[in-house]
Amino acid sequence: MFKRIIILVALSSILLLLLVRGHTATPVNNTINKNMIEYTITKIDGDHYYGKSEDGTEIRFSDENILSGDNIQVHDDVIGYLEKNSLGKTVVKVEKK
């Protein structure tokens, strides 16, 4: 009986340790960087703009997404703000860097 109590206490301690470590290991403030990406404009076709980031991902957006007053040309660096919790990475707004 004494051996069973020792094993139960040991296993309970290990389980408690794993639960506590699992909750403290997640980063808290990582969503800001995931929702903002820098692009270089590669092409403008009418009211559609095309850009490419340093890691090779491409983006397409219309002039509706550009903040008012920003005059964007080819080779300009822009920051694209993506929709939060979006799987398709929808552009919400774009501003000139």
N, CA and C of each residue as an Amber inpcrd file, in Angstrom:
protein
   291
   0.8120000  -1.1890000   0.0000000   0.0000000   0.0000000   0.0000000
   0.8590000   1.2570000   0.0000000   1.9570000   1.2240000   0.7670000
   2.8330000   2.3700000   0.8640000   3.4950000   2.6770000  -0.4850000
   3.8440000   1.6180000  -1.2290000   4.4650000   1.7980000  -2.5450000
   3.4880000   2.4680000  -3.5140000   2.2330000   2.1060000  -3.4560000
   1.2240000   2.6990000  -4.3510000   1.0500000   4.1950000  -4.0770000
   1.0850000   4.6020000  -2.8270000   0.9460000   6.0120000  -2.4660000
   2.1490000   6.8030000  -2.9840000   3.3410000   6.2640000  -2.8640000
   4.5530000   6.9340000  -3.3470000   4.4850000   7.0770000  -4.8780000
   4.0790000   6.0270000  -5.5750000   3.9660000   6.0890000  -7.0350000
   2.9030000   7.1100000  -7.4440000   1.7850000   7.1350000  -6.7570000
   0.7160000   8.0940000  -7.0540000   1.1840000   9.5370000  -6.8500000
   1.8990000   9.7950000  -5.7770000   2.4130000  11.1450000  -5.5100000
   3.4400000  11.5360000  -6.5710000   4.3010000  10.6180000  -6.9510000
   5.3250000  10.9070000  -7.9610000   4.6840000  11.2130000  -9.3180000
   3.7290000  10.3970000  -9.7370000   3.0680000  10.6240000 -11.0180000
   2.2460000  11.9130000 -11.0160000   1.6090000  12.2200000  -9.9010000
   0.8440000  13.4640000  -9.7860000   1.7670000  14.6740000  -9.8830000
   2.9420000  14.5900000  -9.2670000   3.9140000  15.6830000  -9.3360000
   4.3990000  15.8970000 -10.7660000   4.6720000  14.8300000 -11.4800000
   5.1160000  14.9380000 -12.8760000   4.0220000  15.5500000 -13.7420000
   2.7920000  15.1250000 -13.5520000   1.6770000  15.6760000 -14.3190000
   1.5030000  17.1650000 -14.0420000   1.5850000  17.5600000 -12.7910000
   1.4570000  18.9690000 -12.4210000   2.5870000  19.7900000 -13.0250000
   3.7870000  19.2670000 -13.0140000   4.9340000  19.9560000 -13.5960000
   4.7600000  20.1510000 -15.1010000   4.2890000  19.1400000 -15.7930000
   4.0670000  19.2490000 -17.2360000   2.9730000  20.2630000 -17.5620000
   1.9190000  20.2990000 -16.7860000   0.8490000  21.2650000 -17.0140000
   1.3210000  22.6910000 -16.8110000   2.1000000  22.9400000 -15.7690000
   2.5910000  24.2940000 -15.4860000   3.5740000  24.7360000 -16.5570000
   4.4830000  23.8870000 -16.9700000   5.4650000  24.2430000 -18.0000000
   4.8020000  24.4640000 -19.3470000   3.7640000  23.7320000 -19.6580000
   3.0740000  23.8800000 -20.9370000   2.3740000  25.2180000 -21.0670000
   1.8670000  25.7790000 -19.9720000   1.1480000  27.0490000 -20.0190000
   2.0780000  28.2560000 -20.0140000   3.2690000  28.1270000 -19.4960000
   4.1740000  29.2720000 -19.4410000   5.1050000  29.3560000 -20.6360000
   5.1310000  28.3610000 -21.5110000   6.0800000  28.3460000 -22.6160000
   5.5850000  29.0720000 -23.8590000   4.3170000  29.4660000 -23.9390000
   3.7990000  30.1010000 -25.1410000   4.1310000  31.5870000 -25.1650000
   4.5870000  32.1240000 -26.3130000   4.8740000  33.5490000 -26.3960000
   3.5930000  34.3670000 -26.3580000   3.6800000  35.5590000 -25.7750000
   2.4920000  36.3760000 -25.5590000   2.2710000  37.3760000 -26.6900000
   3.3060000  38.0420000 -27.1720000   3.1350000  39.1750000 -28.0710000
   3.7050000  38.8910000 -29.4600000   3.2810000  37.8210000 -30.1060000
   3.7900000  37.4680000 -31.4280000   2.8400000  37.8670000 -32.5540000
   1.6210000  38.2750000 -32.2560000   0.6310000  38.5290000 -33.2950000
   0.8890000  39.8120000 -34.0570000   1.6020000  40.7620000 -33.4870000
   1.8360000  42.0360000 -34.1680000   2.6820000  41.8120000 -35.4160000
   3.7600000  41.0520000 -35.3130000   4.6330000  40.8390000 -36.4520000
   3.9850000  39.9910000 -37.5370000   3.0820000  39.0960000 -37.1550000
   2.4320000  38.2490000 -38.1460000   1.3930000  39.0110000 -38.9600000
   0.9080000  40.1180000 -38.4530000  -0.1360000  40.8630000 -39.1310000
   0.4050000  42.0440000 -39.9250000   1.7230000  42.1610000 -40.0530000
   2.3190000  43.2920000 -40.7330000   3.5180000  42.7880000 -41.5320000
   3.5120000  43.0070000 -42.8520000   4.5960000  42.5310000 -43.7010000
   5.0510000  43.6600000 -44.6140000   6.3620000  43.7640000 -44.8100000
   6.9270000  44.7930000 -45.6820000   7.0910000  44.2360000 -47.0910000
   6.6570000  45.0100000 -48.0720000   6.7330000  44.6250000 -49.4710000
   7.3930000  45.7370000 -50.2780000   7.9650000  45.3640000 -51.4200000
   8.4500000  46.3190000 -52.4100000   7.5340000  46.2140000 -53.6170000
   7.0130000  47.3420000 -54.0640000   6.0850000  47.3530000 -55.1930000
   6.8540000  46.9940000 -56.4640000   6.3530000  45.9890000 -57.1850000
   7.0190000  45.5250000 -58.4020000   6.2770000  45.9270000 -59.6720000
   4.9700000  46.1560000 -59.5750000   4.1810000  46.4560000 -60.7650000
   2.8990000  47.1730000 -60.3570000   2.4750000  48.1250000 -61.2050000
   1.1950000  48.7970000 -61.0100000   0.4110000  48.6450000 -62.3010000
  -0.7920000  48.0970000 -62.1890000  -1.6520000  47.8790000 -63.3580000
  -3.0110000  48.5060000 -63.0670000  -3.2010000  49.7440000 -63.5140000
  -4.4480000  50.4490000 -63.2370000  -4.5510000  50.7570000 -61.7590000
  -5.5950000  50.2430000 -61.1130000  -5.7440000  50.4650000 -59.6740000
  -5.3120000  49.2540000 -58.8490000  -4.5810000  48.3190000 -59.4700000
  -4.0560000  47.1520000 -58.7580000  -2.5350000  47.2660000 -58.6270000
  -2.0620000  46.9700000 -57.4260000  -0.6460000  47.0580000 -57.1100000
  -0.1330000  45.6660000 -56.7770000   1.0830000  45.3760000 -57.2140000
   1.7090000  44.0840000 -56.9700000   3.0200000  44.3160000 -56.2350000
   3.2990000  43.4760000 -55.2530000   4.5170000  43.6290000 -54.4800000
   5.1040000  42.2960000 -54.0800000   6.3600000  42.3610000 -53.6300000
   7.0670000  41.1510000 -53.2270000   7.8560000  41.4550000 -51.9590000
   7.8350000  40.5130000 -51.0160000   8.5870000  40.6830000 -49.7680000
   9.9720000  40.0580000 -49.9110000  10.8100000  40.2620000 -48.8980000
  12.1670000  39.7170000 -48.9370000  12.1840000  38.1930000 -48.9420000
  11.1720000  37.5710000 -48.3250000  11.1430000  36.1100000 -48.2910000
  10.4910000  35.5030000 -49.5370000  10.1080000  36.3530000 -50.4940000
   9.5800000  35.8540000 -51.7580000   8.0720000  35.8030000 -51.8660000
   7.3600000  36.0840000 -50.7900000   5.8940000  36.0700000 -50.8700000
   5.4190000  37.2890000 -51.6450000   4.3720000  37.0960000 -52.4080000
   3.8440000  38.1730000 -53.2390000   2.4870000  38.6190000 -52.7260000
   2.1240000  39.8410000 -53.0820000   0.8660000  40.4140000 -52.6420000
   0.2450000  41.1950000 -53.7930000  -1.0700000  41.2590000 -53.7940000
  -1.8110000  42.0850000 -54.7470000  -2.9090000  42.7960000 -53.9810000
  -3.0280000  44.0860000 -54.1990000  -4.0680000  44.8530000 -53.5210000
  -4.5160000  45.9780000 -54.4370000  -5.6670000  46.5360000 -54.1380000
  -6.1940000  47.6360000 -54.9470000  -5.9640000  48.9620000 -54.2290000
  -6.2310000  50.0500000 -54.9270000  -6.0090000  51.3650000 -54.3260000
  -6.9780000  51.6590000 -53.1880000  -8.0210000  50.8570000 -53.0260000
  -8.9460000  51.0160000 -51.8950000  -8.2520000  50.7660000 -50.5570000
  -7.1920000  49.9400000 -50.5680000  -6.4930000  49.5740000 -49.3500000
  -5.4090000  50.5650000 -48.9570000  -5.0710000  51.5160000 -49.8250000
  -4.0010000  52.4720000 -49.5550000  -4.5330000  53.5860000 -48.6640000
  -3.7640000  53.9190000 -47.6560000  -4.1350000  55.0240000 -46.7880000
  -4.1490000  56.3120000 -47.6070000  -5.0910000  57.1710000 -47.3410000
  -5.2330000  58.4040000 -48.1210000  -3.9760000  59.2600000 -48.0160000
  -3.5920000  59.8320000 -49.1230000  -2.4290000  60.7080000 -49.1560000
  -1.1420000  60.0190000 -49.5640000  -1.1040000  58.6950000 -49.5600000
   0.1070000  57.9750000 -49.9610000   0.1250000  57.8060000 -51.4720000
   1.1590000  58.3370000 -52.1190000   1.3360000  58.1930000 -53.5550000
   2.3750000  57.1020000 -53.7820000   1.9350000  55.9080000 -54.1080000
   2.8230000  54.7520000 -54.2130000   3.2250000  54.5330000 -55.6660000
   4.5270000  54.3490000 -55.8840000   5.0970000  54.1070000 -57.2060000
   5.8430000  52.7720000 -57.1820000   6.2620000  52.3100000 -58.3770000
   7.0550000  51.0790000 -58.4820000   8.3780000  51.2930000 -57.7390000
   8.8640000  50.2710000 -57.0600000  10.0860000  50.2280000 -56.2420000
   9.9220000  50.8870000 -54.8800000   8.7240000  51.3750000 -54.5320000
   8.4930000  51.9100000 -53.1960000   8.3310000  50.7680000 -52.2030000
   8.7980000  51.0040000 -50.9770000   8.5870000  50.0440000 -49.8980000
   7.2960000  50.4110000 -49.1790000   6.4570000  49.4100000 -48.9690000
   5.1800000  49.6150000 -48.2900000   5.0350000  48.5860000 -47.1760000
   4.1640000  48.9000000 -46.2370000   3.8340000  47.9630000 -45.1600000
   2.3910000  47.5400000 -45.3580000   2.1820000  46.2390000 -45.4810000
   0.8430000  45.6910000 -45.6390000   0.3440000  45.1570000 -44.3140000
  -0.8030000  45.6400000 -43.8880000  -1.4220000  45.1700000 -42.6500000
  -2.4510000  44.1050000 -43.0160000  -2.2930000  42.9250000 -42.4490000
  -3.1380000  41.7910000 -42.7780000  -4.2590000  41.6460000 -41.7590000
  -5.3510000  41.0710000 -42.2180000  -6.5070000  40.8540000 -41.3440000
  -6.1310000  39.8950000 -40.2330000  -6.5050000  40.2370000 -39.0160000
  -6.2140000  39.3990000 -37.8640000  -6.9830000  38.0940000 -37.9680000
  -6.3410000  36.9850000 -37.6400000  -6.9390000  35.6510000 -37.6500000
  -7.4380000  35.2330000 -39.0290000  -6.7920000  35.6970000 -40.0810000
  -7.1970000  35.3530000 -41.4380000  -6.2850000  34.2590000 -41.9840000
  -6.8630000  33.2050000 -42.4910000  -6.0650000  32.1300000 -43.0660000
  -5.5350000  32.5140000 -44.4450000  -6.2930000  33.3190000 -45.1930000
  -5.8880000  33.7130000 -46.5340000  -5.0230000  34.9490000 -46.5790000
  -4.7030000  35.5300000 -45.4330000  -3.8880000  36.7290000 -45.3240000
  -4.4410000  37.8580000 -46.1780000  -5.6200000  38.2970000 -45.8700000
  -6.2920000  39.3800000 -46.5700000  -5.7050000  40.7130000 -46.1480000
  -5.3790000  41.5710000 -47.1320000  -4.8180000  42.8850000 -46.8510000
  -5.9310000  43.8320000 -46.3980000  -5.7360000  44.4600000 -45.2660000
  -6.7160000  45.4060000 -44.7460000  -6.3480000  46.8130000 -45.1700000
  -5.0740000  47.1890000 -45.0030000  -4.6120000  48.5030000 -45.4210000
  -3.1370000  48.4530000 -45.7640000  -2.7110000  49.4360000 -46.5530000
  -1.3180000  49.5280000 -46.9900000  -0.8740000  50.9700000 -46.7990000
   0.3480000  51.1440000 -46.2990000   0.9010000  52.4860000 -46.1720000
   2.3410000  52.5000000 -46.6520000   2.7510000  53.6410000 -47.1600000
   4.1080000  53.8130000 -47.6440000   5.0510000  53.8570000 -46.4550000
   6.1850000  53.2050000 -46.5800000   7.1430000  53.1550000 -45.4880000
   7.9500000  54.4310000 -45.4280000
